[in-house]
């Protein structure tokens, strides 16, 4: 357990050194970060319990001028979403970290904003969120994976409200 934590911490250190994870050295204006957003990547929860609630919120997005990409698990069927590109989480990872970029080549590293809707983030969803954004990465505060996000939402109360908050923070309008 201690060795695994040390390996994880070393991996995070290397990611920061190589500038593979979005971070800011000084305070930034969130409003400036979400101005002129053209693309958003949303990592959907891989927990079936929360997937439907998250998908209901995503279906209510009405920004037609923002390209939205969803990252989903292999078993979810999301063919009924309009105006959204759907990509899949890689399924052949041998260990949770380090996440090798070769498994993520199908996911662009040039989204303006990335959002992790996982109520209990894991290494993969947090890494995708933190490494694929140019302006802002948003997730629920979890402790272990907070370093991957530039904006954290406290996971108190209703999960659906937290999802709506994250989508609104990213500049997405939901009806």
C-alpha positions, 0 to 999 in steps of 0.5 A, a space after each residue: 500500500 505504501 509502495 503503491 502510494 509512492 509510485 502514484 505520487 512519483 507518477 503525478 510528479 512526473 506528469 507535472 514536470 512534463 506538463 501533461 496535466 493542466 495546472 496554473 502557477 498563479 490565480 486565473 479568472 474562471 470567466 476568462 477561462 470559459 470565454 470563447 469555448 469551442 469544445 468540451 470533453 465529458 468523462 461519464 461515470 463508469 458507475 451504472 448507478 450514476 450514469 443515467 443521472 449524468 446522461 439526463 443532464 448532458 441531454 439537456 445541454 442546449 449550446 449548439 455552438 460548442 462541440 461536446 464529446 462524451 467518454 463512456 464505458 464499453 457497455 453503455 448505449 448512448 446512441 440517442 444523443 444529438 450533437 455529441 461525439 461518443 468515445 470509449 474508455 480504453 478497456 485493456 489497461 493492465 494496471 491503473 497507473 501510469 496511464 500510457 498515452 498510447 491507450 488514449 490516442 483516440 481522445 484529443 488533447 485539445 479540448 477547451 474544457 474537460 469535466 469528470 462527472 464521476 462521483 468517485 473518480 478513478 485514475 483513468 477518468 481523472 487523468 483524461 480530464 486533467 491531461 486533455 484540457 487547454 483551459 479548465 478541468 473540472 471534477 468533484 473533490 475527492 482528495 486523491 485525484 484533486 490534482 488533476 482538476 483546476 476547478 473542484 466542486 464539493 460533492 455535497 447533496 444531490 449528485 444531479 445538482 453537482 453535475 448541473 453545477 459542473 456543466 454550468 461552470 464549463 459554460 454549458 447551458 442546460 435547460 
